[in-house]
Structures are given as structure tokens and as C-alpha cells.
Amino acid sequence: MKNLIIWRLAFVVLAAFSFASCSSDDETLSIYTFGLTSAINGNNSEIEAIQLAYSDAYKRNNIKTNSRSFAPGTSKDLILKSCKQAEDAILTSSMKFEGRYVYEVKSKDVVLYQKVYGVR
């Protein structure tokens, strides 16, 4: 339970600092944040497996990230393509989740991608 509270607090703090936008030629570039937004009855190996799958997919597609967000102007289509690759890798693995996890990519309050893993 303590880990869940820490994860949620860390996400809220990082999200607050990550939400920003840049303006260039009247075009607004959104900054998308990513990560687990919920981990119920989770364990570290399951959390790490999910995070690693997404991180690897972002790297394979040459997407620049920091620990919780994409570089400004990162293509929505490329983000979604990477998320699908990570999702496929997780779903075709032998991992059976004991916990329930929600992974999201969003900009401000708009969710671009969301996937639930584990028991419901």
C-alpha cells in the first residue's frame, strides 16, 4: 500500500511539472507524459516488466524521452505505434499479473493512450 501511495504521489508531482506547451508559428506543441497511473496489489517485477516494455518500444522507434515525458512535438502516431508494440510484447509474454496496472500517455487532461494489465 505504501508503494502505491508513493507511486501516485510521484506521478502527481512529476505530472504537475511536466505539463507544458510550446508555441511555434501558431501551432501548439503538446508535451505528453507517460507511465503507470495506478498499481493495485502490484509487485516490483510486474511494474518493471511493464515499464521496460514501453521504454524499449520508445527506444526502438527513436523517441526521445526523459523519465516521465516525451520531447515536445513528438508525433502522436509514433507514440501510439510504440505503445501498441509494447502492449503486444507484454500480451505475448508468459507473464501473468497478480496485480492490476493502468499505463497511460496523456497531455494535460487528455488521455492519448490507456491500457489496463492484470486482474480487474
Phi, psi and omega in degrees: 000320180298319179297322179297316179296317179297316180299314182295318179297316179298319180296315181299315180296312181294321180296321180298323180277338185274334183286112178203166174218156179242150180242131180215118180052047179063011177253125180270126178260123180272148173254123180262134174258158182216159175142180177287129177255352177206139176215102182254127183055033184280161170230159188300323182293324178290318178299314180297321180297317179295310182299320180294319179300315179290317179300317178297319179295319178298318179295317180301329181262014177056039177271128179277129180222161163251202186293337184220000182213161177269160176298146178305138178084005178298134184298130175301318182297321179290323176297312181296322177299315180295318179298320178296319178297317179296316179301313179299319179297318180291314184291334179267358177280173179272004184292131174246119184277135174267333180260185177235131185227143175238121178252132182225152167237125181210162175234120187054241181257008182260118180274121177274323184211141175212135177220134178255131176243147174094195184285149182258000000 
